Amino acid sequence: MEADTRFRAMGTDVHVVVVGGRVELLELAREVLDDLESRWSRFRPASEVSLMNLMAGYPVRVSAPTLELVSLALEGVRITRSRFDPTVLGDVIRAGYDRSFELLAAGTAGGRSDLRRGSEAIVVDPVASTVTIPTGVGFDPGGIGKGYAADLVVAALLDAGAEGVCANVGGDLRVEGRPPDGSWAVAVAHPLRAESTTVLSLRRGAVATSTRTRRTWGPPHDRRHHLIDPATGRPAGRGVASATAVAARGWQAEVLSKAAFVSGVEEGIDLLTSMEAEGLFVDDAGGVHRSPGLDRFTAERERAVAGEGTRP
C-alpha cells in the first residue's frame, strides 16, 4: 500500500507519504503535527514556547518534545558557530514579522521589540524537564521546529507500522524506510524560475531549503524576509536566493540550510562540507552552485515525488 495526504499544519503546507501499514496512519501524522503546533507556536499564548518567553528568567516545566527542541536548537548554534540562532525573535519582530504570516500586510513596517539575542544563556534541565530563557531574550522555534516535526512524524508512523515514510513540513523533508520506487526522489525548486534545480535520490535522510523569495513582506521598495543574520540582526543579504542542505535528520538540514544561507555561497559550502552534509545554492542572478559531494544524491530521472520537492 502507498498513500499520501496534504493538509495545513504549523502554519504551512504539509505532505505525508506512507508506504505499507494502515491508511489511518495518515491521520496520525496530522495529530502529531497539531500537537506540536499547540506546544511550539509563538502565536498561541498558551503554548509552551510562549510560556517560556513570558516567564523569561524563570524555569518553565515543558514536555519532552519541547525540551528536546530547545536542546537541538542550542546544538544548532554550536555546530554552525552561531550562524543559526533561535533567539533572533526580537530581530524578526523588528523586521515586521510580528504576527502569523497569513496576517502580514503588504505595507508592514518594523514592529517594536526590546528583545535581544542570548542563546548562550538558555538553561535546559533534563532532570527537572525545565527550560529557562534569559530575561530580555525571546526563543523562536522558527524553521527548526518544522525540521524536527518532520523527524517526529516519520518516527511516529514507523513505530505505528509504516514500512516507509516521507514527511514534508513546509519544505523541511525527512524520509526513512522503504520508498515507493527504490529511492525517494526529491525535487529542489529553483527560487527564481518555474523549474527544478535538480532532483535528489535518497534512501534515508533529510532535505531543507531556506529561501528569501517565499516568506516576504513590505512595500516594493523595502521587501523583507524572515531569514535573519544573527551577526547583523537584519534579513540576510549575502547574494543568495536559496540554500538547500542534505543531512541525516530534518532538524539538522533546517539548521544547516539557514546557516548556509546567511553565510553566502563560498562560506556556506565550507560549512556544509565541514558537517559532512551536502547542498546547493542559487545566487541572486539565478546561478546554481553545488557542494562537491552532492552528485552522489542526484537522481538520473528528472522527476519528483514526496511532497513536491523542498518548496518552503
Contacts in CASP RR format, 6 or more apart in sequence:
PFRMAT RR
TARGET T0000
AUTHOR 0000-0000-0000
METHOD contacts of the structure
MODEL  1
MEADTRFRAMGTDVHVVVVGGRVELLELAREVLDDLESRWSRFRPASEVS
LMNLMAGYPVRVSAPTLELVSLALEGVRITRSRFDPTVLGDVIRAGYDRS
FELLAAGTAGGRSDLRRGSEAIVVDPVASTVTIPTGVGFDPGGIGKGYAA
DLVVAALLDAGAEGVCANVGGDLRVEGRPPDGSWAVAVAHPLRAESTTVL
SLRRGAVATSTRTRRTWGPPHDRRHHLIDPATGRPAGRGVASATAVAARG
WQAEVLSKAAFVSGVEEGIDLLTSMEAEGLFVDDAGGVHRSPGLDRFTAE
RERAVAGEGTRP
1 18 0 8 1.000
1 19 0 8 1.000
1 20 0 8 1.000
1 21 0 8 1.000
1 23 0 8 1.000
2 17 0 8 1.000
2 18 0 8 1.000
2 19 0 8 1.000
2 20 0 8 1.000
2 180 0 8 1.000
3 17 0 8 1.000
3 18 0 8 1.000
3 23 0 8 1.000
3 26 0 8 1.000
4 15 0 8 1.000
4 16 0 8 1.000
4 17 0 8 1.000
4 18 0 8 1.000
4 26 0 8 1.000
4 307 0 8 1.000
5 15 0 8 1.000
5 16 0 8 1.000
5 26 0 8 1.000
5 29 0 8 1.000
5 30 0 8 1.000
6 13 0 8 1.000
6 14 0 8 1.000
6 15 0 8 1.000
6 16 0 8 1.000
6 307 0 8 1.000
7 14 0 8 1.000
7 30 0 8 1.000
8 14 0 8 1.000
9 30 0 8 1.000
9 33 0 8 1.000
9 34 0 8 1.000
9 37 0 8 1.000
9 169 0 8 1.000
10 33 0 8 1.000
10 36 0 8 1.000
10 37 0 8 1.000
10 40 0 8 1.000
10 41 0 8 1.000
10 145 0 8 1.000
10 146 0 8 1.000
10 149 0 8 1.000
10 169 0 8 1.000
10 170 0 8 1.000
11 37 0 8 1.000
11 100 0 8 1.000
11 101 0 8 1.000
11 102 0 8 1.000
12 146 0 8 1.000
12 169 0 8 1.000
12 170 0 8 1.000
12 171 0 8 1.000
13 170 0 8 1.000
14 29 0 8 1.000
14 30 0 8 1.000
14 33 0 8 1.000
14 167 0 8 1.000
14 168 0 8 1.000
14 169 0 8 1.000
14 170 0 8 1.000
15 166 0 8 1.000
15 167 0 8 1.000
15 168 0 8 1.000
15 306 0 8 1.000
15 307 0 8 1.000
15 308 0 8 1.000
16 26 0 8 1.000
16 29 0 8 1.000
16 153 0 8 1.000
16 157 0 8 1.000
16 165 0 8 1.000
16 166 0 8 1.000
16 167 0 8 1.000
16 168 0 8 1.000
17 165 0 8 1.000
17 166 0 8 1.000
17 180 0 8 1.000
17 305 0 8 1.000
17 306 0 8 1.000
17 307 0 8 1.000
18 25 0 8 1.000
18 26 0 8 1.000
18 29 0 8 1.000
18 157 0 8 1.000
18 162 0 8 1.000
18 164 0 8 1.000
18 165 0 8 1.000
19 162 0 8 1.000
19 163 0 8 1.000
19 164 0 8 1.000
19 165 0 8 1.000
19 177 0 8 1.000
19 178 0 8 1.000
19 179 0 8 1.000
19 180 0 8 1.000
20 161 0 8 1.000
20 162 0 8 1.000
20 163 0 8 1.000
20 164 0 8 1.000
20 178 0 8 1.000
21 161 0 8 1.000
21 162 0 8 1.000
21 163 0 8 1.000
22 161 0 8 1.000
25 157 0 8 1.000
25 160 0 8 1.000
25 161 0 8 1.000
25 162 0 8 1.000
28 156 0 8 1.000
28 157 0 8 1.000
28 160 0 8 1.000
29 153 0 8 1.000
29 156 0 8 1.000
29 157 0 8 1.000
29 167 0 8 1.000
32 149 0 8 1.000
32 152 0 8 1.000
32 153 0 8 1.000
32 156 0 8 1.000
33 149 0 8 1.000
33 153 0 8 1.000
33 169 0 8 1.000
36 65 0 8 1.000
36 145 0 8 1.000
36 149 0 8 1.000
36 152 0 8 1.000
37 44 0 8 1.000
38 44 0 8 1.000
38 46 0 8 1.000
38 47 0 8 1.000
39 47 0 8 1.000
39 48 0 8 1.000
39 49 0 8 1.000
39 62 0 8 1.000
39 63 0 8 1.000
39 65 0 8 1.000
39 66 0 8 1.000
40 47 0 8 1.000
40 48 0 8 1.000
40 49 0 8 1.000
40 66 0 8 1.000
40 69 0 8 1.000
40 141 0 8 1.000
40 145 0 8 1.000
41 47 0 8 1.000
41 49 0 8 1.000
41 50 0 8 1.000
42 49 0 8 1.000
42 50 0 8 1.000
42 53 0 8 1.000
42 89 0 8 1.000
42 140 0 8 1.000
42 141 0 8 1.000
43 99 0 8 1.000
43 100 0 8 1.000
44 50 0 8 1.000
48 60 0 8 1.000
48 62 0 8 1.000
48 63 0 8 1.000
48 66 0 8 1.000
49 66 0 8 1.000
49 139 0 8 1.000
49 140 0 8 1.000
49 141 0 8 1.000
51 60 0 8 1.000
52 60 0 8 1.000
52 62 0 8 1.000
52 70 0 8 1.000
52 131 0 8 1.000
52 133 0 8 1.000
52 139 0 8 1.000
53 89 0 8 1.000
53 133 0 8 1.000
53 138 0 8 1.000
53 139 0 8 1.000
55 133 0 8 1.000
56 133 0 8 1.000
56 134 0 8 1.000
56 135 0 8 1.000
56 136 0 8 1.000
56 137 0 8 1.000
56 138 0 8 1.000
57 132 0 8 1.000
57 133 0 8 1.000
57 134 0 8 1.000
57 135 0 8 1.000
58 132 0 8 1.000
59 123 0 8 1.000
59 125 0 8 1.000
59 128 0 8 1.000
59 130 0 8 1.000
59 131 0 8 1.000
59 132 0 8 1.000
60 130 0 8 1.000
60 131 0 8 1.000
60 132 0 8 1.000
60 133 0 8 1.000
61 128 0 8 1.000
61 129 0 8 1.000
61 130 0 8 1.000
62 70 0 8 1.000
62 129 0 8 1.000
62 130 0 8 1.000
62 131 0 8 1.000
63 129 0 8 1.000
64 129 0 8 1.000
65 152 0 8 1.000
66 131 0 8 1.000
67 124 0 8 1.000
67 126 0 8 1.000
67 129 0 8 1.000
67 131 0 8 1.000
68 148 0 8 1.000
69 141 0 8 1.000
69 144 0 8 1.000
69 145 0 8 1.000
69 148 0 8 1.000
70 86 0 8 1.000
70 122 0 8 1.000
70 124 0 8 1.000
70 131 0 8 1.000
70 139 0 8 1.000
71 124 0 8 1.000
71 126 0 8 1.000
72 144 0 8 1.000
72 148 0 8 1.000
72 251 0 8 1.000
73 86 0 8 1.000
73 119 0 8 1.000
73 139 0 8 1.000
73 141 0 8 1.000
73 144 0 8 1.000
73 255 0 8 1.000
74 86 0 8 1.000
74 119 0 8 1.000
74 122 0 8 1.000
74 124 0 8 1.000
76 84 0 8 1.000
76 144 0 8 1.000
76 255 0 8 1.000
76 259 0 8 1.000
77 84 0 8 1.000
77 85 0 8 1.000
77 86 0 8 1.000
77 119 0 8 1.000
77 120 0 8 1.000
79 255 0 8 1.000
79 256 0 8 1.000
79 275 0 8 1.000
80 255 0 8 1.000
80 256 0 8 1.000
80 259 0 8 1.000
80 271 0 8 1.000
82 119 0 8 1.000
82 230 0 8 1.000
83 230 0 8 1.000
83 231 0 8 1.000
83 258 0 8 1.000
83 259 0 8 1.000
83 262 0 8 1.000
83 263 0 8 1.000
83 271 0 8 1.000
84 144 0 8 1.000
84 230 0 8 1.000
84 255 0 8 1.000
84 256 0 8 1.000
84 258 0 8 1.000
84 259 0 8 1.000
85 117 0 8 1.000
85 118 0 8 1.000
85 119 0 8 1.000
85 228 0 8 1.000
85 230 0 8 1.000
86 119 0 8 1.000
86 139 0 8 1.000
86 140 0 8 1.000
86 141 0 8 1.000
86 142 0 8 1.000
86 144 0 8 1.000
87 115 0 8 1.000
87 116 0 8 1.000
87 117 0 8 1.000
87 118 0 8 1.000
87 119 0 8 1.000
87 122 0 8 1.000
87 137 0 8 1.000
87 138 0 8 1.000
87 139 0 8 1.000
87 140 0 8 1.000
88 117 0 8 1.000
88 140 0 8 1.000
88 228 0 8 1.000
88 230 0 8 1.000
88 233 0 8 1.000
89 113 0 8 1.000
89 115 0 8 1.000
89 138 0 8 1.000
89 139 0 8 1.000
89 140 0 8 1.000
90 113 0 8 1.000
90 115 0 8 1.000
90 116 0 8 1.000
90 138 0 8 1.000
91 117 0 8 1.000
91 228 0 8 1.000
91 233 0 8 1.000
91 234 0 8 1.000
92 98 0 8 1.000
92 140 0 8 1.000
92 226 0 8 1.000
92 228 0 8 1.000
93 110 0 8 1.000
93 111 0 8 1.000
93 112 0 8 1.000
93 113 0 8 1.000
93 115 0 8 1.000
94 110 0 8 1.000
94 111 0 8 1.000
94 112 0 8 1.000
94 113 0 8 1.000
95 110 0 8 1.000
95 111 0 8 1.000
95 224 0 8 1.000
95 226 0 8 1.000
95 228 0 8 1.000
95 234 0 8 1.000
95 235 0 8 1.000
96 104 0 8 1.000
96 108 0 8 1.000
96 109 0 8 1.000
96 110 0 8 1.000
96 111 0 8 1.000
96 217 0 8 1.000
96 224 0 8 1.000
97 104 0 8 1.000
97 215 0 8 1.000
97 217 0 8 1.000
97 224 0 8 1.000
97 226 0 8 1.000
98 110 0 8 1.000
98 111 0 8 1.000
98 113 0 8 1.000
101 215 0 8 1.000
101 217 0 8 1.000
104 217 0 8 1.000
104 218 0 8 1.000
105 217 0 8 1.000
105 218 0 8 1.000
106 217 0 8 1.000
106 218 0 8 1.000
106 219 0 8 1.000
107 217 0 8 1.000
107 218 0 8 1.000
107 219 0 8 1.000
108 217 0 8 1.000
108 218 0 8 1.000
109 218 0 8 1.000
114 136 0 8 1.000
115 136 0 8 1.000
115 137 0 8 1.000
115 138 0 8 1.000
116 136 0 8 1.000
116 137 0 8 1.000
117 137 0 8 1.000
117 230 0 8 1.000
117 233 0 8 1.000
118 134 0 8 1.000
118 137 0 8 1.000
119 137 0 8 1.000
121 134 0 8 1.000
121 137 0 8 1.000
122 131 0 8 1.000
122 132 0 8 1.000
122 133 0 8 1.000
122 134 0 8 1.000
122 137 0 8 1.000
122 139 0 8 1.000
123 130 0 8 1.000
123 131 0 8 1.000
123 132 0 8 1.000
124 130 0 8 1.000
124 131 0 8 1.000
125 131 0 8 1.000
125 132 0 8 1.000
131 139 0 8 1.000
133 139 0 8 1.000
143 172 0 8 1.000
143 254 0 8 1.000
143 258 0 8 1.000
144 251 0 8 1.000
144 254 0 8 1.000
144 255 0 8 1.000
145 251 0 8 1.000
145 254 0 8 1.000
146 169 0 8 1.000
146 170 0 8 1.000
146 171 0 8 1.000
146 172 0 8 1.000
146 254 0 8 1.000
147 169 0 8 1.000
147 172 0 8 1.000
147 174 0 8 1.000
147 206 0 8 1.000
147 208 0 8 1.000
147 250 0 8 1.000
147 251 0 8 1.000
147 253 0 8 1.000
147 254 0 8 1.000
148 250 0 8 1.000
148 251 0 8 1.000
148 254 0 8 1.000
149 167 0 8 1.000
149 169 0 8 1.000
149 172 0 8 1.000
150 167 0 8 1.000
150 168 0 8 1.000
150 169 0 8 1.000
150 172 0 8 1.000
150 173 0 8 1.000
150 174 0 8 1.000
150 206 0 8 1.000
150 250 0 8 1.000
151 174 0 8 1.000
151 206 0 8 1.000
151 249 0 8 1.000
151 250 0 8 1.000
151 251 0 8 1.000
153 165 0 8 1.000
153 167 0 8 1.000
153 169 0 8 1.000
153 174 0 8 1.000
154 165 0 8 1.000
154 166 0 8 1.000
154 167 0 8 1.000
154 174 0 8 1.000
154 175 0 8 1.000
154 176 0 8 1.000
157 164 0 8 1.000
157 165 0 8 1.000
157 167 0 8 1.000
158 164 0 8 1.000
158 165 0 8 1.000
158 176 0 8 1.000
158 177 0 8 1.000
163 177 0 8 1.000
163 178 0 8 1.000
164 175 0 8 1.000
164 176 0 8 1.000
164 177 0 8 1.000
164 178 0 8 1.000
164 179 0 8 1.000
165 175 0 8 1.000
165 176 0 8 1.000
165 177 0 8 1.000
166 173 0 8 1.000
166 174 0 8 1.000
166 175 0 8 1.000
166 179 0 8 1.000
166 184 0 8 1.000
166 305 0 8 1.000
166 306 0 8 1.000
166 307 0 8 1.000
167 173 0 8 1.000
167 174 0 8 1.000
167 175 0 8 1.000
168 306 0 8 1.000
168 307 0 8 1.000
168 308 0 8 1.000
168 309 0 8 1.000
168 310 0 8 1.000
170 311 0 8 1.000
170 312 0 8 1.000
171 208 0 8 1.000
171 209 0 8 1.000
171 309 0 8 1.000
171 310 0 8 1.000
171 311 0 8 1.000
171 312 0 8 1.000
172 206 0 8 1.000
172 208 0 8 1.000
172 250 0 8 1.000
172 253 0 8 1.000
172 254 0 8 1.000
172 310 0 8 1.000
173 186 0 8 1.000
173 206 0 8 1.000
173 207 0 8 1.000
173 208 0 8 1.000
173 250 0 8 1.000
173 253 0 8 1.000
173 306 0 8 1.000
173 307 0 8 1.000
173 309 0 8 1.000
173 310 0 8 1.000
174 205 0 8 1.000
174 206 0 8 1.000
174 249 0 8 1.000
174 250 0 8 1.000
174 253 0 8 1.000
175 184 0 8 1.000
175 186 0 8 1.000
175 202 0 8 1.000
175 203 0 8 1.000
175 204 0 8 1.000
175 205 0 8 1.000
175 206 0 8 1.000
175 306 0 8 1.000
176 204 0 8 1.000
176 205 0 8 1.000
177 203 0 8 1.000
177 204 0 8 1.000
179 203 0 8 1.000
180 305 0 8 1.000
181 305 0 8 1.000
182 203 0 8 1.000
183 201 0 8 1.000
183 202 0 8 1.000
183 203 0 8 1.000
183 299 0 8 1.000
184 201 0 8 1.000
184 202 0 8 1.000
184 203 0 8 1.000
184 305 0 8 1.000
184 306 0 8 1.000
185 199 0 8 1.000
185 200 0 8 1.000
185 201 0 8 1.000
185 299 0 8 1.000
185 301 0 8 1.000
185 303 0 8 1.000
185 304 0 8 1.000
185 305 0 8 1.000
185 306 0 8 1.000
186 199 0 8 1.000
186 200 0 8 1.000
186 201 0 8 1.000
186 202 0 8 1.000
186 207 0 8 1.000
186 304 0 8 1.000
186 305 0 8 1.000
186 306 0 8 1.000
186 309 0 8 1.000
186 310 0 8 1.000
187 196 0 8 1.000
187 198 0 8 1.000
187 199 0 8 1.000
187 200 0 8 1.000
187 302 0 8 1.000
187 303 0 8 1.000
187 304 0 8 1.000
187 308 0 8 1.000
187 309 0 8 1.000
187 310 0 8 1.000
188 196 0 8 1.000
188 197 0 8 1.000
188 198 0 8 1.000
188 199 0 8 1.000
188 200 0 8 1.000
188 207 0 8 1.000
188 209 0 8 1.000
188 244 0 8 1.000
188 280 0 8 1.000
188 309 0 8 1.000
188 310 0 8 1.000
189 195 0 8 1.000
189 196 0 8 1.000
189 197 0 8 1.000
189 209 0 8 1.000
189 308 0 8 1.000
189 309 0 8 1.000
189 310 0 8 1.000
189 311 0 8 1.000
190 196 0 8 1.000
190 197 0 8 1.000
190 242 0 8 1.000
190 282 0 8 1.000
190 286 0 8 1.000
190 288 0 8 1.000
191 211 0 8 1.000
191 212 0 8 1.000
191 213 0 8 1.000
191 214 0 8 1.000
191 241 0 8 1.000
191 242 0 8 1.000
191 282 0 8 1.000
192 213 0 8 1.000
192 241 0 8 1.000
192 282 0 8 1.000
192 286 0 8 1.000
193 286 0 8 1.000
196 302 0 8 1.000
196 304 0 8 1.000
196 309 0 8 1.000
197 244 0 8 1.000
197 280 0 8 1.000
197 282 0 8 1.000
197 288 0 8 1.000
198 280 0 8 1.000
198 288 0 8 1.000
198 290 0 8 1.000
198 294 0 8 1.000
198 298 0 8 1.000
198 299 0 8 1.000
199 298 0 8 1.000
199 299 0 8 1.000
199 301 0 8 1.000
199 302 0 8 1.000
199 303 0 8 1.000
199 304 0 8 1.000
200 207 0 8 1.000
200 246 0 8 1.000
200 297 0 8 1.000
200 298 0 8 1.000
200 299 0 8 1.000
201 297 0 8 1.000
201 298 0 8 1.000
201 299 0 8 1.000
201 300 0 8 1.000
202 246 0 8 1.000
202 297 0 8 1.000
204 248 0 8 1.000
205 246 0 8 1.000
205 247 0 8 1.000
205 248 0 8 1.000
205 249 0 8 1.000
205 250 0 8 1.000
205 253 0 8 1.000
206 246 0 8 1.000
206 247 0 8 1.000
206 248 0 8 1.000
206 249 0 8 1.000
206 250 0 8 1.000
206 252 0 8 1.000
206 253 0 8 1.000
207 244 0 8 1.000
207 245 0 8 1.000
207 246 0 8 1.000
207 253 0 8 1.000
207 309 0 8 1.000
207 310 0 8 1.000
208 244 0 8 1.000
208 245 0 8 1.000
208 247 0 8 1.000
208 250 0 8 1.000
208 253 0 8 1.000
208 254 0 8 1.000
208 256 0 8 1.000
208 257 0 8 1.000
208 310 0 8 1.000
209 242 0 8 1.000
209 243 0 8 1.000
209 244 0 8 1.000
209 245 0 8 1.000
209 257 0 8 1.000
209 310 0 8 1.000
209 311 0 8 1.000
209 312 0 8 1.000
210 227 0 8 1.000
210 242 0 8 1.000
210 243 0 8 1.000
210 244 0 8 1.000
210 254 0 8 1.000
210 257 0 8 1.000
210 258 0 8 1.000
210 260 0 8 1.000
210 261 0 8 1.000
210 312 0 8 1.000
211 241 0 8 1.000
211 242 0 8 1.000
211 243 0 8 1.000
211 261 0 8 1.000
211 312 0 8 1.000
212 225 0 8 1.000
212 227 0 8 1.000
212 235 0 8 1.000
212 236 0 8 1.000
212 237 0 8 1.000
212 240 0 8 1.000
212 241 0 8 1.000
212 242 0 8 1.000
212 261 0 8 1.000
213 225 0 8 1.000
213 241 0 8 1.000
213 242 0 8 1.000
214 311 0 8 1.000
214 312 0 8 1.000
215 225 0 8 1.000
215 226 0 8 1.000
215 312 0 8 1.000
216 223 0 8 1.000
216 224 0 8 1.000
216 225 0 8 1.000
217 223 0 8 1.000
217 224 0 8 1.000
218 224 0 8 1.000
224 235 0 8 1.000
225 235 0 8 1.000
225 236 0 8 1.000
226 235 0 8 1.000
227 235 0 8 1.000
227 236 0 8 1.000
227 258 0 8 1.000
227 261 0 8 1.000
227 262 0 8 1.000
228 234 0 8 1.000
228 235 0 8 1.000
228 236 0 8 1.000
228 262 0 8 1.000
229 235 0 8 1.000
229 236 0 8 1.000
229 237 0 8 1.000
229 238 0 8 1.000
229 262 0 8 1.000
230 262 0 8 1.000
231 262 0 8 1.000
236 261 0 8 1.000
236 262 0 8 1.000
237 262 0 8 1.000
238 261 0 8 1.000
238 262 0 8 1.000
238 263 0 8 1.000
238 264 0 8 1.000
238 265 0 8 1.000
239 264 0 8 1.000
239 265 0 8 1.000
239 283 0 8 1.000
239 284 0 8 1.000
240 261 0 8 1.000
240 264 0 8 1.000
240 265 0 8 1.000
240 281 0 8 1.000
240 282 0 8 1.000
240 283 0 8 1.000
240 284 0 8 1.000
241 282 0 8 1.000
241 283 0 8 1.000
241 284 0 8 1.000
241 286 0 8 1.000
242 261 0 8 1.000
242 281 0 8 1.000
242 282 0 8 1.000
243 257 0 8 1.000
243 258 0 8 1.000
243 260 0 8 1.000
243 261 0 8 1.000
243 264 0 8 1.000
243 268 0 8 1.000
243 279 0 8 1.000
243 280 0 8 1.000
243 281 0 8 1.000
244 257 0 8 1.000
244 279 0 8 1.000
244 280 0 8 1.000
244 281 0 8 1.000
244 310 0 8 1.000
245 252 0 8 1.000
245 253 0 8 1.000
245 254 0 8 1.000
245 256 0 8 1.000
245 257 0 8 1.000
245 260 0 8 1.000
245 272 0 8 1.000
245 277 0 8 1.000
245 278 0 8 1.000
245 279 0 8 1.000
246 253 0 8 1.000
246 277 0 8 1.000
246 278 0 8 1.000
246 279 0 8 1.000
246 294 0 8 1.000
246 297 0 8 1.000
247 253 0 8 1.000
247 256 0 8 1.000
247 275 0 8 1.000
247 277 0 8 1.000
252 275 0 8 1.000
252 277 0 8 1.000
253 277 0 8 1.000
256 271 0 8 1.000
256 272 0 8 1.000
256 275 0 8 1.000
256 277 0 8 1.000
259 268 0 8 1.000
259 271 0 8 1.000
260 268 0 8 1.000
260 269 0 8 1.000
260 271 0 8 1.000
260 272 0 8 1.000
260 279 0 8 1.000
260 281 0 8 1.000
263 270 0 8 1.000
263 271 0 8 1.000
264 281 0 8 1.000
265 281 0 8 1.000
265 283 0 8 1.000
265 289 0 8 1.000
268 281 0 8 1.000
269 279 0 8 1.000
269 281 0 8 1.000
269 289 0 8 1.000
269 291 0 8 1.000
269 292 0 8 1.000
272 278 0 8 1.000
272 279 0 8 1.000
272 291 0 8 1.000
273 291 0 8 1.000
273 292 0 8 1.000
273 293 0 8 1.000
277 291 0 8 1.000
278 291 0 8 1.000
278 293 0 8 1.000
278 294 0 8 1.000
278 296 0 8 1.000
278 297 0 8 1.000
279 290 0 8 1.000
279 291 0 8 1.000
279 294 0 8 1.000
280 288 0 8 1.000
280 289 0 8 1.000
280 290 0 8 1.000
280 291 0 8 1.000
280 294 0 8 1.000
281 288 0 8 1.000
281 289 0 8 1.000
281 290 0 8 1.000
282 288 0 8 1.000
282 289 0 8 1.000
283 289 0 8 1.000
END
